[in-house]
Amino acid sequence: MQTTEINGFLIDNFNQYNLETGKKQGICPLCSHTRKPKNQKAKCASYDWERGLGTCHNCNTSFQLHTYQRKGASEKEYVRPVDKVEDYNITGDPEQKVVKWFKTRGISAQTLIDLQVGEGPEYMPQTGKTENTIKFNYFMGDQLINVKYRDGRKNFKLYKGAEKVFYNINSIVGYEYCIITEGEMDVLALHEAGIPNAISVPNGATLNSNNLDYLDNCIDYFEDKEKVILAVDSDEAGQALQAELVRRLGAEVCYLASFDDCKDANEYLIKYGKEKLSERITQARPVPLENVTTFKDIEDEVTDFVRNGFKKGYQVGLENFDNIFSTYTGQFITVTGIPSSGKSDFVDQMVVGYNRNYGWKTAFASPENAPTYLHAHKLMRKTWEGMPTSEDIHGDKWNNVSSHVNDNYFFIDMERYTLESVLRKGAELVKR
Ligand SMILES: [Zn+2]
């Protein structure tokens, strides 16, 4: 039986390159036809029909075996471009002016064909007239969702009112990782370098705009990604975009690629070539995780420790006891002793001491201290440093001590105490 979906993406065309279905090895749809006649039948590619991906060992590129329908839809209704893509597609004629221009940018005609890049006249508001433009077609599934027009002066516009999505989003289905860039030219550059699963934000990076509606519209495409490599510009706007993408996608899946002395992937391709560009992507480094410490972050504390040894921990304020015992947060302290030797009372004294010295609050889960009012009375006495009498009731000292006890000590009162339920209650109290 044929697979009908991969990672929740419905397959549209099961065999987009007409390869030998079910076979594990075969020709490469990307390079076989360009090879010497005797090599054209060579089985240079392996096909993984389960993942929907093929890999070629000759041209060192991977490719999708299927095409897919769009996954997820935006809630809003959008305008759809009426451009007839077929009429404007660049055919790859090397004499075509636009093909020559792309060649100066390191982009081959084949890449233009693969990505269905078009060329045609379009009114550009920046110049106030119709210009010859490059058309970057934004597909999701087989639907044309948006078009980015670029004229000879590097003016851009998107199709008015059309949905914003990532450029080339179809290309990442089936892959465990993908690359996010800042522009279509970078996507083309990476495709050229044998990395087909690269996408681009539709509107570059702009400062002060965290509106990533294109991410919302494509969010289903990232669910199965183990790695998202961010390859944005190193300028301030690019870094702001990067930070927002990390926040939205999660630091644990994000990796950062940089382009050395170049501002983006396309410039890097022109300067250093395909192999080096591809290496840049393989060498992407994980985003430094928040809440994770490296040695350099705490070197001062380490040197202090080497100089001075352990610092005293927290103490209860009883000199004899403090000389033999101190503690740190995050520790578990066991107090043992024979019955009725004053363990609970001593623990109360410790707690009151920590409260006095450091303001620590305490939650008790202490069934043996029932009834609770007697336990509260003990804590009141220790805070009072004496025994309140009936004359003291509702006097100033009484009011101060009782509100202090009220704000600092909590009595967990349960029918049945289990470790889980007590810890859960403790966690709730910590958030108060
Ligand atoms: Zn190949």
Residues whose N, C-alpha, C, O or C-beta is under 5 A from the ligand:
A	BS01	ZN	C28 L30 C31 S32 C56 N58 C59
